[in-house]
Amino acid sequence: MTYIQNLGLNEMPLYFTHRRQTIGSAQYQGTFHAHQGVEILFIHEGQGTLIVDQKSYEVTAGMLCIFQPFQLHHIQMNAEQPFIRSIVHYEPSLYEPYFDKWPSLLAFFKHMYTNKLPAPCLYAIGEPEPLLSLFPSLEEKLPDLPRQDYLEEFSLFLIAFFRAFRTIWERSEIKRSVAGPTRIKHQAERILSWLEGHYTEPLRLEVMASELHLSPHHLSHLFKECTGGSISDYVAARRIQQAVMLLNATDLSIAQIGETIGLSNTSYFCKMFKNHMGSTPHQFRNQRQK
């Protein structure tokens, strides 16, 4: 399935995990998904492929990935090797005021979620101790921490995290708009590029297959094999992702947004949006404005 994942960042304003491990495909099923907020992922061990923004990247140990709000991405890992990662996931608008006293650090913090990044991956950064040591430190504090102190503790964690992260970023090739030699060509990229230009249109598999010079069966099988999900699931998630952007950034009516993403039936659009997001488009817009 392809979906927009809701981690409940309004109730728990920061999610993190340190050295989570899965082995085998039964324990880890990658799908196309997106999140509210920013996700920063560090790979300790594992090999696989990451697809984000219709491009594919090799997943290797010692790399760090940044996924911006509602950015669709997919990770497919080699099931024969352990997949060990650390993750921090937060709602940026909630923490931005805590960075006000450090203007340059605030600018970097905002850059990670407001600007288009040259690439989502930093490679070969090793195991940066100043960054990774923050996870077990927060892990130890949390069980005895009163809930009313969570936001303060999380904000201190993020300030320290971004201070260490900025040093890594400034030393990396990505800062100079170079994605590095590690990007690999994935079989699904051609399909995803076609879908990016046509996701607002009615999905006709025969037309798509003809233009990509593939049979409909082979096209569906190839996409499923490469991404773990169906073409229709991806199109639905891409439409919802665009709807979220339009709800946040424009004053278009719900009906106009539905038409823009290819869903002229407003009732169906609202139902589909609620299935993915847990609220209607109108409720979502009101919540975000608040």
N, C-alpha and C positions, 0 to 999 in steps of 0.2 A: 504494500500500500504506500501511497505517497501522500504526505500530509503536512499541515502546519502544526508543529508541536507546541502545546501550551504547558509550560513548566510552573505556572502559577507564580510568576515573579512579583505580582502585586501582594501576595500573601507572604512569600518567602523571598525577600528582595535580592538574594544572591544564592546561587546554587554552585557547589563545588564538589569535586571528588578527586582523591589522590591515589594514583597508581591502581585504578580499577583494571581488573584483568578478566578477559574472556578467552576461551579456547574453543575452536570448532564453530561451524556454521549454525549449530543448534542453539548456541548461546548468544551469538551475535548475528542478527539479520539486518543488514544495512538497507535503508530505503531512502528515496528522495524525501527530504523534510526541511523545514525551516523553523526558526524560533522567534518569539518575541525577544528583544534584547540582543546582546552581543555574546557570542560563544568564542572562547579561546581554548584551543585544544593542543596539548603537548603529547607527542608520541614517544614513549619510553622504549617500547618494543613492538615489532610487527611490520608486515609488508602488505601493500595493497594499492588501490587506486582511489583517488578522490576526484569527483566531478563537481565543479562549481562554475556558474556562469558559462555553461556550455563548453567548458574546457576541462581537460583531465590532467592530473598531477600524480606523480609517484608518491606513495606514502612510505616513508622510511623512519627508522629510529632517529631521534635527535632533531625532529622537525616540529615547528609550531605553526598552527593554522588559525586564522581569524575569520569568523563568519559574522557578517554584519546583520542587523535586524531584518528578518523575513527574507534572507538570502537562501534560495534553494540549494541544497548540497547533498551529496551522496558519497558514502565511503564503503567500498567493498574490500574486505580484508582476506588475506590468505588464511583459510581455516586451519591449516596444518601448523601454524605458528601462534604463540601467545600474542594477544593484542592487549598491550598495557598502556594506559593513557591517564593523564590528569586533565581536568576540565574546570574552567571557571566560567560562569554564565550569569550575566547581570543585566538589569534594566538601566541604561546609561543616563537617562534623564533624571533618575532618582539620585544619582551620586554626583552629578556635575557640580552642584553647589559646594560640595566638600573640597573641590579642587581649586576654588577661587583664590586662595592665598598663594598658589603656585602657578602663575600665568603660563609659563612654558610647558609645564606638565599638563595643565588644563588643555592647552592647544593640542598636545599629543593625544590626550584622552578623547577629545572631540574628533580628531582626525580619524581615529579608528572606527567611528560609526557614522560620520557624516560625509567623508570624502571617498571617492572611488580609489581603491588601493590598486597598485600595479599588479599585484598577484596576492592570493590568499595565503601563501605559504612562505615560511622562512626555513631554509634547510641547513643541516650540519651545524646546529648551535650547541651540540653536545648535551650535557645535563647541567644547565646553569644553576649553580647552588643558590645564589641570592634570590632567584625567582622560585625555584621548587621548594626551598626550605620554608617558604611562607605557608604552604599547604598543611604540613603536619602541625605547625604552630597553631593555626586556626582550628584545626581538628581537635587539638587538646583542650582549647579554651571553650569550645562550643557547648559541651555537655553541662557545664556548670554556669553558663552565662544566662542571666535573666533575659527573657524574650524582648523586653523593652530596650535592652542594650545591643540587640543584634545589629541595628542599622549603624550605630557608631563603630562597632567592631568591624563590620564589613567594610565600611568606608575607609578605616585605617588600613585594612588588608589591601584594598584596591589601590590606595595611594602608594603603598610600598611595592605592590605588584607592578604598577605602571612605571614606577621609578626604575625598577630592575628591567622591565620589558623595554623601556625606551633605550637603555644602553645597548641591548641586544639588537634592536631595530636599527640604531644609528651605525652599528658596525656591519650590518648585513648588506648584501647586494641589492635587496629589494628597495632600499631607500633611494637608490639611484635608478629606479624604474626598470630594473633588470630582474626578470622572473627567474633567471638561472637556467642551466642546461638540463635540469631534471624533469621538465614538463614532457610528458609522453602523449603520443597521439592515441586516443581511445576510439574504439569502433563506434561508440554511441555518439561521438561528437557531431558527425554529419547529420544524424537524425535530430539531435537536440538543436542544432543550428536551423534546420528546416522548421522545427516546431516553434522556435522563437519568432520566426517571421509569419507564422500561421495560427498561433494558438487562439487568436480571437475569432477565427473562422470555424464553421462546422467541421468536425473531424471526419474526413473521408479517407479511410485507410487505402483504398485502391488508388486514389489520386496521389496521396503521399508516396506510396510504393512506386508508382509509375515515375514520379519526378526524381526519386532517389535510385531508380533502376534496380529495384529489388522486388521480389514477390511479396504480397501481403503477409503470407505465413512466415517467410524468412525475416521480414522486417519486425514483426511482433516478437518472434522468438529471439532475435538478436538483441532487441531493446530489453526484453525481460532478462536475458542472460547477462547483459552488461550492467543492468541497474537494479535488478531484483523486483521491479515493478512494471506495471503495464503502461502503455502510451496514454491511455485515457486517464489513468490516475495522475500521471505527470501533468497533462494538460489541465486537469481540474485544479491541481495545486498551483500551477503557474497562473491560472486565472485568479485564484484567491489571493495569491501574492500581489498581483497587480491591483486587485480591488482594495487590499489593505493600504497600499501606497496612495491610491486615489482618495480613500476615506481620510487618510491622515493629511494629505497635502493639498486637497482641493475642496471646493464647495459644491461640487457636482451632486445632484440628487442621487438617491439609491438607484432609481430606474436608469438614470444616465450612466452611472458606473456599470450597471449590469449590461447595458448595450455596448459600452466601450470594450468590455472583456468578452463580448460574444454571447451574452445571455440576455436576450430581449424579454424573456418571461421573468418578471420581477419576483414573483412568488417562488419560482424555482431557484433563482439566484439567492434569495434570502435563506431558503431551506438548505441549499448547498453550502453557503457561507457558515451557517450555524453548525452544520455537521462537521466542518473543518475547524472552526474557531470557538465553538461553544457559546456563541452569542449571535444575535442578528446584526446585520451591518449597522443599523441605527444604534443599537446598544453599544456596539464596538466603538463607533465614532464618539458617542457621549462619554464613554469611559476614558478614551484617550484624551479627549478635550479636558476632562476633569484632572 
